[in-house]
């Protein structure tokens, strides 16, 4: 089945041991250059902690337009967040950024381009007489008793009406050989044209964009596959 307009997916992996993290996020920002009818999603392992800090794009919307996001708000013995983002006034990031610094860079990117995090907004509510449900962790390691949220699915706040749901599939459900839990995104996209009709953009460009690969250590050498 063809769609009326292309869907663009930017897959992301931010290495916890990589260099050039700020440049990498700057490069990610530049991928947000598609016509409004096109749907664009960032998704992947950002290795970043943002807790429940709201994105600035939500401030201009009426309350209740977009559901609140349930994030990782686990606290330590001193009642401090275990995995907060770095402070908003964080300075330049040196090599080997921490997960908190990567979280702040992610939030800055979201605020610069008007995107929001989707996972955590469609989770079921706890029953009034039952224990609260755990956050929708995307990373779970039983042996080290580690649970956190470092994987995200992002979309423009203007394109949120195209999202039907976005849920993290728990470890006990997917049973996959990985310590990362999959994120399931359900989009509502208009159907495409008939086979004998053109799918070219209104300006005549080919809608099939090339696949780009960016490596933080090789930002000056962008491979096009």
HELIX and SHEET records of a PDB file:
HELIX    1   1 UNK A   21  UNK A   29  1                                   9    
HELIX    2   2 UNK A   56  UNK A   58  5                                   3    
HELIX    3   3 UNK A   99  UNK A  113  1                                  15    
HELIX    4   4 UNK A  157  UNK A  162  5                                   6    
HELIX    5   5 UNK A  171  UNK A  174  1                                   4    
HELIX    6   6 UNK A  216  UNK A  218  5                                   3    
SHEET    1   A 4 UNK A   7  UNK A  13  0                                        
SHEET    2   A 4 UNK A  39  UNK A  45  1                                        
SHEET    3   A 4 UNK A 151  UNK A 156 -1                                        
SHEET    4   A 4 UNK A 115  UNK A 117 -1                                        
SHEET    1   B 2 UNK A 139  UNK A 141  0                                        
SHEET    2   B 2 UNK A 146  UNK A 148 -1                                        
SHEET    1   C 2 UNK A 163  UNK A 168  0                                        
SHEET    2   C 2 UNK A 183  UNK A 187 -1                                        
SHEET    1   D 2 UNK A 212  UNK A 213  0                                        
SHEET    2   D 2 UNK A 223  UNK A 224 -1                                        
END                                                                             
